[in-house]
C-alpha cells in the first residue's frame, strides 16, 4: 500500500510538472510557426486604401497563404521598402510576398518560394508626349542603355525598388544624380506617377499592371513603352523570407501548399484584375 501511494504521488508530481511546462512549450511552438509579413504602399501589389483596398496582387497572395496554412498565427506590418530591405540585411525574421524569383543560395539574405505567378517584362511609363519623343529618338523597343546615357530624359523610381535583369544596366548607368530621382517614404510608387504627370521627371520603369492601376484610379494619361534589353522575358514572382531556420521552414510549408495557394479564388481574381488578360499564371 505504501508503495502504491508513492507511485501515485510521483505520477501526480510528474503531471504537475508537465502542466507547468506545457503552456511554455506550446507558446514556443506558436512563435516558431508564426508568419510575419512585411508589406509596403506599392499598388497594385499592396493596396492600403481606396476602393481596391486589400485587392492588390500580393494582398490576396498573403491571404491565400494564410488560408492554406491555418496553423500559422500571422502578423502584417506596413513599412517603407527601404526598411523592409534593412530588416532582411539584419536577418530579422519576416516574409515579403512580392519579390522577383531567384534560385536559393546558402549565403543570400532571402530564401525564395517556388514561383507563385509571372509578370510581363518591365517597361517605361511616361506621358504620351514623352513616349512619342522616346519612340522618335530611340525606336521601340527602347534600348535602355542608350536612354540612360542620354541626359535629356530624367528617370525616377521608388527607393528600394529592384528590376531583375535590368538592375545591372541601371547600376552601370547611375551617372549624374540630377537625371535620376529616387522617391522615398510611403506611397512612393504613385508619387512617382504624379511627378511624371507634373513634368518633374520624364519616366519611370515598372510593370504594365501599375499603368492598369493608374488607369482605374487616377487622372492623367500615361503610356507604356517596351524596353529592348528585356523584350519577351517573363519575370517570375515569388515569396521571399529571411534566410534563417524560421524562414526556410515557412517557405517549405508554402511550397508544399503552392498549388492550393495559386488556385485561391481571391488571388486568381486579383491577377485577372491587374493583368488585364495578360498571362500571369504559372503553367
Secondary structure per residue as TSV (DSSP state, phi and psi in degrees):
chain	resnum	aa	ss	phi	psi
A	1	X	-	360.0	-42.5
A	2	X	H	-62.6	-38.6
A	3	X	H	-64.0	-42.4
A	4	X	H	-63.9	-37.4
A	5	X	H	-64.4	-39.5
A	6	X	H	-64.6	-41.1
A	7	X	H	-62.7	-43.7
A	8	X	H	-63.3	-41.0
A	9	X	H	-64.4	-39.0
A	10	X	H	-64.5	-44.6
A	11	X	H	-62.4	-42.0
A	12	X	H	-63.7	-42.5
A	13	X	H	-64.0	-44.6
A	14	X	H	-61.9	-38.9
A	15	X	H	-64.8	-39.7
A	16	X	H	-64.7	-40.4
A	17	X	H	-62.5	-43.7
A	18	X	H	-61.9	-43.8
A	19	X	H	-66.6	-30.1
A	20	X	H	-73.0	-34.7
A	21	X	H	-86.3	-33.3
A	22	X	H	-56.2	-46.4
A	23	X	H	-58.6	-38.2
A	24	X	H	-65.2	-40.5
A	25	X	H	-65.2	-41.6
A	26	X	H	-63.4	-40.1
A	27	X	H	-62.5	-41.7
A	28	X	H	-61.8	-41.1
A	29	X	H	-64.6	-38.7
A	30	X	H	-61.4	-43.0
A	31	X	H	-63.8	-42.9
A	32	X	H	-62.0	-38.3
A	33	X	T	-95.3	8.8
A	34	X	-	-72.8	156.7
A	35	X	E	-122.5	110.0
A	36	X	E	-100.0	106.5
A	37	X	E	-90.8	138.8
A	38	X	E	-109.8	136.7
A	39	X	E	-143.9	160.4
A	40	X	-	-133.4	175.8
A	41	X	S	-91.7	79.5
A	42	X	-	-137.3	80.4
A	43	X	T	-68.4	152.7
A	44	X	T	-90.3	21.8
A	45	X	T	-78.4	-53.7
A	46	X	S	-122.6	127.1
A	47	X	-	-121.5	113.6
A	48	X	-	-102.7	-6.3
A	49	X	S	-155.5	175.4
A	50	X	S	85.3	-175.1
A	51	X	T	-68.5	-20.0
A	52	X	T	-103.8	20.5
A	53	X	T	-52.8	132.6
A	54	X	T	68.0	10.9
A	55	X	-	-105.6	13.1
A	56	X	S	-66.4	159.3
A	57	X	H	-53.5	-46.7
A	58	X	H	-90.1	-16.5
A	59	X	H	-61.4	-49.0
A	60	X	H	-73.2	-28.6
A	61	X	H	-65.6	-43.0
A	62	X	H	-59.2	-44.8
A	63	X	H	-63.3	-37.2
A	64	X	H	-65.3	-40.6
A	65	X	H	-64.0	-44.5
A	66	X	H	-62.6	-37.4
A	67	X	H	-68.6	-34.6
A	68	X	H	-78.9	-21.0
A	69	X	-	-122.4	67.7
A	70	X	T	-66.6	-17.6
A	71	X	T	-80.5	-6.9
A	72	X	S	-92.0	114.8
A	73	X	-	-64.7	139.4
A	74	X	E	-123.7	154.8
A	75	X	E	-141.8	137.6
A	76	X	E	-116.0	128.9
A	77	X	E	-123.0	121.3
A	78	X	E	-89.5	128.2
A	79	X	-	-159.0	162.1
A	80	X	-	-64.2	154.1
A	81	X	H	-59.3	-36.6
A	82	X	H	-63.0	-37.1
A	83	X	H	-70.5	-37.7
A	84	X	H	-58.6	-45.9
A	85	X	H	-62.5	-40.0
A	86	X	H	-63.4	-39.3
A	87	X	H	-68.8	-34.1
A	88	X	H	-62.9	-42.7
A	89	X	H	-61.6	-34.1
A	90	X	T	-86.4	3.1
A	91	X	T	63.3	33.1
A	92	X	-	-78.2	132.3
A	93	X	-	-66.0	119.5
A	94	X	-	-165.1	162.9
A	95	X	E	-128.5	140.9
A	96	X	E	-120.0	122.3
A	97	X	E	-82.3	-6.6
A	98	X	E	-120.9	71.7
A	99	X	E	-118.9	161.0
A	100	X	E	-85.6	127.5
A	101	X	-	-60.6	136.8
A	102	X	-	-137.4	154.6
A	103	X	-	-66.4	140.5
A	104	X	-	-76.0	137.0
A	105	X	-	-131.7	145.6
A	106	X	T	-61.6	-30.0
A	107	X	T	-88.6	-6.2
A	108	X	S	-75.4	157.6
A	109	X	S	-77.2	-22.9
A	110	X	E	-121.6	140.6
A	111	X	E	-112.2	123.5
A	112	X	E	-100.8	145.9
A	113	X	-	-73.8	170.5
A	114	X	S	-64.3	156.6
A	115	X	-	-54.5	136.2
A	116	X	-	-96.2	-33.7
A	117	X	E	-165.4	-177.8
A	118	X	E	-138.9	156.1
A	119	X	E	-117.7	150.2
A	120	X	-	-68.3	157.3
A	121	X	-	-62.8	154.0
A	122	X	-	-57.0	150.0
A	123	X	E	-141.4	-178.1
A	124	X	E	-92.3	133.9
A	125	X	E	-113.8	125.0
A	126	X	E	-151.7	166.6
A	127	X	-	-65.1	155.6
A	128	X	H	-55.8	-38.5
A	129	X	H	-68.0	-37.2
A	130	X	H	-71.7	-40.8
A	131	X	H	-59.0	-41.4
A	132	X	H	-64.2	-40.9
A	133	X	H	-65.1	-39.5
A	134	X	H	-62.4	-44.2
A	135	X	H	-65.4	-39.5
A	136	X	H	-68.4	-33.5
A	137	X	H	-82.4	-42.7
A	138	X	H	-117.0	-13.3
A	139	X	-	80.2	177.3
A	140	X	S	-135.4	128.0
A	141	X	S	-70.9	149.6
A	142	X	B	-79.0	129.6
A	143	X	-	-71.2	112.1
A	144	X	H	-61.9	-37.0
A	145	X	H	-60.2	-42.7
A	146	X	H	-68.3	-39.2
A	147	X	H	-63.9	-45.5
A	148	X	H	-66.6	-27.6
A	149	X	H	-81.3	-9.9
A	150	X	-	-95.7	114.6
A	151	X	T	-80.8	10.5
A	152	X	T	-83.5	-11.8
A	153	X	S	-124.9	125.7
A	154	X	-	-97.5	128.5
A	155	X	E	-103.1	136.8
A	156	X	E	-133.1	147.8
A	157	X	E	-158.8	160.3
A	158	X	E	-72.5	142.9
A	159	X	T	-60.1	138.2
A	160	X	T	86.3	-4.8
A	161	X	-	-74.0	139.7
A	162	X	-	-120.6	151.9
A	163	X	-	-127.7	29.4
A	164	X	G	58.9	-127.2
A	165	X	G	-66.4	-18.6
A	166	X	G	-81.5	-16.6
A	167	X	H	-59.4	-43.9
A	168	X	H	-60.0	-34.0
A	169	X	H	-67.5	-45.3
A	170	X	H	-62.2	-38.6
A	171	X	H	-66.1	-36.5
A	172	X	H	-74.1	-20.0
A	173	X	T	-117.9	38.4
A	174	X	-	-61.2	-42.4
A	175	X	-	55.5	-147.1
A	176	X	-	-73.6	122.0
A	177	X	G	-60.5	-21.4
A	178	X	G	-68.5	-14.4
A	179	X	G	-107.2	14.9
A	180	X	E	-144.1	122.7
A	181	X	E	-115.2	130.3
A	182	X	E	-110.8	119.6
A	183	X	E	-95.1	127.2
A	184	X	-	-104.8	173.6
A	185	X	S	86.6	-178.8
A	186	X	T	-71.6	154.3
A	187	X	T	58.6	29.5
A	188	X	H	-64.6	-35.5
A	189	X	H	-62.5	-50.3
A	190	X	H	-72.4	-29.1
A	191	X	H	-63.4	-35.9
A	192	X	H	-62.0	-43.3
A	193	X	H	-63.4	-39.2
A	194	X	H	-64.0	-36.4
A	195	X	H	-68.7	-34.9
A	196	X	H	-64.0	-47.3
A	197	X	H	-62.9	-32.0
A	198	X	T	-82.2	-6.1
A	199	X	T	82.1	11.2
A	200	X	S	-77.7	-30.6
A	201	X	S	-133.2	164.1
A	202	X	S	-93.2	-34.3
A	203	X	E	-161.4	163.9
A	204	X	E	-131.5	175.0
A	205	X	E	-120.9	127.8
A	206	X	E	-164.7	-177.8
A	207	X	-	-79.4	157.0
A	208	X	H	-62.1	-26.7
A	209	X	H	-62.8	-27.8
A	210	X	H	-67.3	-40.1
A	211	X	H	-62.2	-39.7
A	212	X	H	-59.5	-44.2
A	213	X	H	-62.5	-44.5
A	214	X	H	-60.2	-42.3
A	215	X	H	-63.7	-28.2
A	216	X	H	-88.5	-19.0
A	217	X	H	-127.2	-14.5
A	218	X	-	-135.2	170.1
A	219	X	-	-103.4	156.4
A	220	X	S	104.0	129.2
A	221	X	-	-84.9	134.8
A	222	X	-	-132.4	154.9
A	223	X	E	-127.1	160.7
A	224	X	E	-112.3	129.4
A	225	X	E	-122.2	129.6
A	226	X	-	-72.2	153.4
A	227	X	B	-110.6	136.6
A	228	X	G	-65.6	-43.7
A	229	X	G	-69.2	-18.5
A	230	X	G	-123.0	17.0
A	231	X	T	-55.7	124.5
A	232	X	T	79.8	2.1
A	233	X	-	-92.2	120.5
A	234	X	-	-78.8	140.3
A	235	X	E	-104.4	125.5
A	236	X	E	-92.1	128.8
A	237	X	E	-91.6	151.2
A	238	X	E	-154.8	164.3
A	239	X	E	-91.8	135.3
A	240	X	E	-119.6	133.5
A	241	X	E	-122.9	162.1
A	242	X	E	-56.4	136.8
A	243	X	S	-78.2	78.2
A	244	X	S	-138.8	174.4
A	245	X	H	-57.9	-40.7
A	246	X	H	-61.0	-50.8
A	247	X	H	-64.6	-39.8
A	248	X	H	-66.6	-33.9
A	249	X	H	-69.2	-41.8
A	250	X	H	-60.5	-46.9
A	251	X	H	-63.2	-38.6
A	252	X	H	-59.8	-43.0
A	253	X	H	-69.1	-36.3
A	254	X	H	-63.8	-47.3
A	255	X	H	-60.2	-37.7
A	256	X	H	-63.9	-28.4
A	257	X	T	-110.9	18.7
A	258	X	H	-62.8	-39.8
A	259	X	H	-60.7	-42.5
A	260	X	H	-64.1	-42.1
A	261	X	H	-61.9	-45.8
A	262	X	H	-66.5	-26.0
A	263	X	T	-95.1	7.3
A	264	X	-	-61.0	129.0
A	265	X	H	-58.5	-41.3
A	266	X	H	-65.3	-40.4
A	267	X	H	-65.2	-45.0
A	268	X	H	-64.0	-37.8
A	269	X	H	-65.9	-38.1
A	270	X	H	-64.9	-43.3
A	271	X	H	-59.8	-42.5
A	272	X	H	-63.2	-39.7
A	273	X	H	-66.3	-46.5
A	274	X	H	-94.4	-14.0
A	275	X	H	-100.0	-6.3
A	276	X	T	50.6	47.9
A	277	X	T	85.6	-10.8
A	278	X	S	-71.9	143.8
A	279	X	-	-59.8	130.1
A	280	X	-	-139.4	-9.1
A	281	X	S	-93.3	146.5
A	282	X	-	-80.5	124.7
A	283	X	-	-71.4	360.0
